[in-house]
Amino acid sequence: MTQRGRRRRARRGRFGRRAFLAGAGCAALAGAAVLLGRGQTASASSVPPTDEAEPNAALPTGEWRAVWVSYLEWAGMDFSSEAAFRAGAAELMDNCLSIGLNTVIAQVRPFGDALYRSTLFPWSHLCTGVQGQDPGFDPLDVLITEAHSRGLSLEAWVNPYRLRSSAKMPPALAENNLANVHPEWVCAVGEGLYLNPAIPEAADYVVKGVAELVQNYAVDGVHFDDYFYPTTDAALDAAQFAASGAGDLAAWRRQNVTALVKAAHDAVKAADATLRFGVSPQGNPDNDIGQQYSDVKAWLAAEGENAVVDYLCPQIYWGCGYTLQSGSTRFAFENIVPEWLAMPRAASTALYFGLGAYRIGEGDGGANEDSRSQWCTGSALARQVERLHSLGAGGWALYRYDSLFRSARPELADAERAALAALTTA
């Protein structure tokens, strides 16, 4: 049973990880609480809880070293039984420890569904192949137990708005998916279905889902990805914009997104002030602000009762020397990281960087061979981590897990893992 009560009982044993999290940028309790009655609690695990492992003393204090584990990775996991899933989760956590990571960001709500017991969202199709079907055990409960028994932190990764990314993902929506329960909250963009960010009731529901997670499960934080407004098309929320009386569509949309993110942050803090709430926006701040309407610069600078996030982790998936067809090198790794670091930032807000593990051996789409070659020669991620150290960045996250441990180019993945392990355990 991975409930909040266990967090209280185990807090002394996990002091080392909590101290790490606080040193990495925990904000103080902020704003009004968004509360949700406890309702259904997490299921009892058939495996007794293990004693918490001591934190890895080799890890530098305060550096956040994470990996995103997405629905793409869950598709390769065995959900046929709790024992089978636990074996896979144990292997995943051991792999993370082997390269010196200390945090796993597990995607637990990818499509308005859940890899945990929820009274608000249907079971994810990733568990059984059918959205809404109970797998007979609680995957998130298993993940938390396996992470915490090894001294790893586990953050619950939520996609706030997306219900469907294509006609085949998920293949079919459950009757209690929000697309069926509240179609008036939903907008279609291409084959995708999304909650409309302009509808307050939809945003409130997302926040209730965050509150349910942190009240019922001993996660170490909640993490939003970069899917906010799904389009810049003015028709998406034209009715709501007209009714608002606002004069600037872009500014109004940014307010909508900030209201959701701020409320989610406050719901996390209401459950436990030591928990963390973060967002991984796109690496291009212009796109964040002007296309997805996520006001990342304002979020970084907000503090005290106005705090919106505990950290940002922009997705810097470009290589060193990355060059656009226009000749611009703005997004070369060595240029875009300092640009983010130069943004005004509250003392309570941390800034980390997402690195593109999925580009190992694949190139990064650069306009010249130099930008491609740094991803194809091995140890590219380790070189980026070294550069982040030299710039004083507070941490980093790797996307994707599969690229490091189930790679189509194992010789390059092996080189990356060895180089990362040498950096993180020396």
C-alpha positions in Angstrom: 0.0 0.0 0.0 1.8 3.1 -1.3 -0.3 5.8 0.4 0.5 9.1 2.0 0.6 7.5 5.4 3.6 5.4 4.4 5.4 8.7 3.3 5.0 10.0 6.9 6.2 6.8 8.4 9.2 6.6 6.1 10.2 10.2 6.0 13.0 9.9 8.5 14.5 7.0 6.5 14.3 9.0 3.3 15.8 12.2 4.8 18.7 12.1 2.4 16.5 12.2 -0.7 14.3 14.9 0.9 17.4 16.9 1.7 18.5 16.5 -1.9 15.1 17.7 -3.2 15.0 20.7 -1.0 18.5 21.7 -1.9 17.6 21.4 -5.6 15.0 24.0 -5.4 11.8 23.2 -3.3 9.5 26.2 -3.1 7.7 27.0 0.1 4.0 26.3 0.4 2.2 28.7 -2.0 -1.2 30.0 -2.5 -4.6 28.6 -1.8 -5.1 24.9 -1.6 -7.0 22.9 -4.2 -8.3 20.0 -2.3 -9.9 16.7 -3.2 -11.4 14.2 -0.8 -9.3 11.1 -0.5 -11.9 8.8 -2.1 -10.4 5.6 -3.2 -6.9 4.9 -2.0 -4.1 2.9 -3.7 -4.4 -0.8 -3.7 -2.6 -3.0 -1.3 0.5 -4.6 -2.8 0.9 -8.3 -2.5 4.6 -7.7 -1.8 5.4 -6.4 1.7 7.1 -2.9 1.6 10.8 -3.1 1.8 13.0 -0.9 4.0 14.1 2.3 2.3 17.6 2.1 0.9 20.2 4.6 2.0 20.8 7.4 -0.6 23.8 6.8 -2.8 26.6 8.8 -1.1 28.4 9.0 -4.5 25.8 11.4 -5.9 26.7 15.1 -5.7 24.3 16.8 -3.3 21.7 18.8 -5.1 22.2 17.6 -8.7 18.9 16.2 -10.2 19.6 13.3 -12.5 16.5 12.0 -14.1 15.1 9.9 -16.9 11.7 10.1 -18.5 9.9 6.8 -18.8 7.0 7.3 -21.3 4.1 5.4 -22.6 6.4 4.3 -25.4 8.4 2.4 -22.8 5.4 1.0 -21.1 4.4 -0.6 -24.4 7.5 -2.8 -24.0 6.7 -3.8 -20.4 4.8 -7.0 -19.3 1.5 -6.0 -17.5 0.2 -9.6 -17.5 0.5 -9.9 -13.8 1.8 -7.9 -10.8 4.8 -10.2 -10.5 5.8 -9.8 -14.2 5.4 -6.0 -14.0 7.4 -5.9 -10.8 10.2 -7.8 -12.4 10.3 -5.2 -15.2 10.1 -2.3 -12.8 12.9 -3.7 -10.7 15.1 -4.0 -13.8 14.2 -0.5 -14.8 15.2 0.9 -11.4 18.4 -1.1 -11.3 19.3 0.2 -14.8 18.8 3.8 -13.6 21.0 3.3 -10.6 23.7 1.8 -12.8 24.3 5.1 -14.6 24.0 7.3 -11.5 20.5 8.6 -11.8 18.5 9.6 -8.8 15.0 10.3 -10.2 12.5 8.5 -12.4 9.8 10.5 -14.2 7.1 8.0 -14.9 4.3 8.8 -17.3 1.2 7.8 -15.4 -1.5 9.8 -17.3 -0.7 9.9 -21.0 -4.2 10.1 -22.6 -6.7 11.3 -20.0 -6.2 7.8 -18.5 -4.3 6.4 -15.6 -1.7 3.7 -14.7 -3.0 3.8 -11.2 -6.3 3.5 -9.4 -8.3 6.6 -10.0 -11.9 7.7 -9.4 -11.5 10.4 -12.1 -9.8 8.7 -15.1 -10.1 5.3 -16.7 -7.3 2.7 -16.6 -4.8 3.2 -19.4 -5.0 0.9 -22.3 -1.3 0.3 -21.8 -2.1 -2.0 -18.9 -4.4 -4.5 -20.7 -4.8 -3.3 -24.3 -8.3 -1.9 -23.4 -8.7 1.5 -21.9 -10.8 1.3 -18.8 -10.0 -2.4 -18.0 -8.5 -3.0 -14.5 -5.2 -4.9 -14.8 -5.8 -6.5 -11.3 -2.9 -4.6 -9.7 -1.6 -1.1 -9.4 1.4 -0.3 -11.6 2.1 3.0 -9.9 2.1 1.4 -6.5 4.7 -1.1 -7.9 6.9 1.6 -9.4 6.9 3.7 -6.2 7.8 0.7 -4.1 10.6 -0.4 -6.4 12.0 3.1 -6.8 11.9 4.0 -3.1 13.4 0.7 -2.0 16.5 1.7 -4.0 16.7 5.3 -2.8 15.3 6.6 -6.1 12.8 9.4 -6.3 9.7 8.9 -8.5 7.8 11.8 -10.0 4.4 11.2 -11.6 4.4 12.6 -15.2 1.0 13.8 -16.3 -0.1 15.1 -19.7 -2.7 17.6 -18.7 -4.7 18.2 -21.9 -4.2 15.3 -24.3 -6.9 12.6 -24.6 -5.8 11.1 -27.9 -2.8 11.8 -30.1 -4.1 10.0 -33.2 -6.9 7.7 -34.4 -4.9 4.8 -33.2 -3.4 6.1 -29.9 -5.3 5.0 -27.9 -7.1 2.6 -30.2 -10.4 3.1 -28.4 -11.5 5.4 -25.6 -13.3 4.1 -22.5 -16.9 5.2 -21.8 -15.6 7.3 -18.9 -12.9 9.0 -20.9 -13.5 12.8 -20.7 -14.0 12.8 -24.5 -17.2 10.8 -23.9 -18.2 12.2 -20.5 -17.6 15.9 -21.3 -17.4 16.3 -25.1 -18.1 20.0 -24.6 -14.7 20.3 -22.9 -12.9 18.7 -25.9 -11.4 20.1 -29.1 -10.1 18.2 -32.1 -6.9 19.1 -33.8 -6.2 16.8 -36.7 -6.7 13.2 -35.4 -5.9 14.4 -31.8 -8.4 15.1 -29.0 -7.5 17.6 -26.3 -9.1 19.3 -23.4 -9.7 22.9 -24.4 -7.4 25.1 -22.3 -10.0 27.9 -22.4 -12.6 26.0 -20.4 -12.1 26.5 -16.6 -14.1 23.3 -15.7 -11.7 21.2 -17.8 -8.7 22.8 -16.1 -10.3 22.3 -12.7 -10.7 18.6 -13.5 -7.0 18.3 -14.4 -6.1 19.9 -11.0 -8.4 17.5 -9.2 -6.5 14.7 -10.8 -3.2 16.1 -9.6 -4.6 16.4 -6.1 -5.8 12.8 -6.2 -2.4 11.6 -7.2 -0.4 13.3 -4.5 -3.0 12.6 -1.7 -3.2 8.9 -2.5 0.3 8.0 -3.6 3.7 8.6 -2.1 5.2 10.2 -5.3 8.0 12.7 -4.8 6.5 15.2 -7.2 4.3 15.8 -10.2 5.7 16.6 -13.7 3.9 18.2 -16.7 5.2 17.8 -20.2 5.2 20.4 -23.0 1.7 19.7 -24.5 -0.3 22.8 -23.7 -2.3 24.6 -26.5 -2.4 22.1 -29.4 -2.7 24.8 -32.1 -2.4 28.5 -32.7 -5.7 28.5 -34.7 -7.9 31.3 -33.4 -11.0 29.2 -34.0 -10.1 26.7 -31.3 -11.4 28.9 -28.4 -13.0 31.8 -30.3 -16.3 31.6 -28.4 -14.5 31.6 -25.0 -12.2 34.4 -26.1 -15.2 36.5 -27.3 -17.0 35.9 -24.0 -14.0 36.9 -21.9 -13.8 40.5 -23.2 -10.0 40.2 -23.5 -8.3 42.1 -26.2 -5.1 40.1 -26.8 -5.6 36.4 -27.7 -2.1 35.3 -27.1 -1.9 37.0 -23.7 -5.3 35.5 -22.7 -4.2 32.0 -23.7 -1.1 32.4 -21.7 -3.2 33.3 -18.7 -5.3 30.2 -19.2 -2.3 27.9 -19.2 -0.7 29.7 -16.3 -3.9 29.4 -14.2 -3.9 25.6 -14.7 -0.1 25.3 -14.0 -0.4 27.5 -10.9 -3.4 25.6 -9.5 -1.6 22.3 -10.1 1.4 23.6 -8.3 -0.7 24.7 -5.3 -2.5 21.4 -5.2 0.8 19.5 -4.9 2.0 21.9 -2.1 -1.4 21.6 -0.3 -0.8 17.8 0.0 2.8 18.1 1.1 5.0 21.2 1.0 8.1 19.1 0.4 6.8 17.6 -2.9 7.9 19.2 -6.1 6.0 20.3 -9.2 7.9 20.9 -12.5 7.3 21.3 -16.2 9.4 20.3 -19.2 8.6 22.9 -21.9 10.0 22.9 -25.4 13.6 24.0 -25.7 12.7 26.9 -27.9 11.3 29.6 -25.6 9.7 31.5 -28.5 7.6 28.5 -29.3 6.7 28.0 -25.7 5.5 31.6 -25.3 4.0 32.2 -28.8 2.7 28.8 -30.0 1.9 26.8 -26.9 1.2 29.8 -24.7 3.3 28.6 -21.8 4.7 31.7 -20.2 8.0 30.1 -19.2 9.9 33.3 -18.5 7.2 34.5 -16.1 7.1 31.0 -14.4 10.8 31.0 -13.8 10.7 34.5 -12.1 7.6 34.0 -10.0 8.3 33.4 -6.3 6.6 33.2 -2.9 2.8 33.0 -3.0 3.0 33.7 -6.8 5.3 30.7 -7.5 4.1 28.6 -10.4 6.7 25.8 -10.6 9.5 24.4 -8.5 11.5 23.8 -11.6 11.6 23.9 -15.4 13.4 21.3 -17.5 13.4 22.6 -21.1 13.9 20.0 -23.7 17.3 20.8 -25.2 17.5 18.0 -27.8 19.9 19.7 -30.2 23.5 18.8 -30.5 26.6 20.9 -30.3 27.1 22.8 -33.6 23.4 22.4 -34.5 22.7 24.8 -37.4 19.4 25.7 -39.0 19.0 25.9 -42.8 19.0 29.7 -42.3 22.5 29.5 -40.9 21.4 30.3 -37.4 23.2 28.5 -34.5 20.9 29.8 -31.8 19.7 26.3 -30.9 23.1 24.7 -30.9 23.5 23.1 -27.4 26.4 25.5 -26.5 24.2 28.5 -27.3 20.6 27.7 -26.2 21.6 26.4 -22.7 23.3 29.8 -21.7 20.3 31.6 -23.1 18.0 29.7 -20.7 20.4 30.2 -17.8 20.5 33.9 -18.4 16.7 34.3 -17.9 15.8 35.9 -14.5 14.9 33.2 -12.1 13.5 33.2 -8.5 15.8 31.7 -5.9 13.3 29.0 -5.1 13.0 27.9 -8.8 15.4 25.4 -10.3 16.4 25.1 -13.9 17.4 21.7 -15.4 17.9 20.5 -19.0 16.3 17.7 -20.9 18.8 15.8 -23.1 17.8 13.7 -26.2 18.9 10.2 -25.4 16.7 9.1 -28.3 19.1 10.7 -30.7 22.0 8.4 -29.9 23.3 7.1 -33.3 20.5 8.9 -35.2 21.7 12.4 -35.7 19.7 15.5 -34.7 18.4 16.8 -37.9 21.0 19.5 -38.2 21.7 21.3 -41.5 25.3 20.2 -41.5 27.3 17.1 -40.8 28.9 18.5 -37.7 25.6 18.7 -35.8 24.8 15.2 -36.9 28.1 13.6 -36.1 28.2 14.5 -32.4 25.2 12.2 -31.9 26.7 9.3 -33.9 30.1 8.9 -32.3 29.2 7.8 -28.8 29.3 9.7 -25.5 27.4 12.7 -26.8 25.1 12.8 -23.8 28.1 12.5 -21.4 29.7 15.5 -23.2 26.6 17.5 -22.8 26.4 16.6 -19.1 30.0 17.7 -18.6 29.2 21.0 -20.3 26.1 21.5 -18.0 28.4 20.9 -15.0 30.8 23.6 -16.3 27.9 26.0 -16.7 26.6 25.4 -13.2 23.3 23.8 -14.2 21.3 22.2 -11.4 20.5 18.9 -13.1 19.3 17.1 -16.2 16.9 14.5 -17.5 17.3 11.9 -20.3 14.7 11.2 -22.9 14.2 8.2 -23.7 14.9 5.3 -21.4 14.6 2.8 -24.3 17.3 4.4 -26.2 19.8 3.7 -23.4 18.7 0.2 -22.4 16.8 -1.3 -25.4 18.7 0.5 -28.2 18.8 -0.5 -31.8 22.4 0.6 -31.7 23.6 -1.2 -28.5 27.3 -0.4 -29.1 26.6 3.3 -29.0 24.2 3.0 -26.0 26.8 1.0 -24.2 29.3 3.8 -24.8 26.9 6.4 -23.5 26.0 4.4 -20.4 29.7 3.8 -19.5 30.5 7.5 -20.0 27.6 8.6 -17.9 28.4 6.2 -15.2 31.9 7.4 -15.1 30.7 11.0 -14.7 28.1 10.3 -12.0 29.8 7.8 -9.8 33.4 9.0 -9.8 
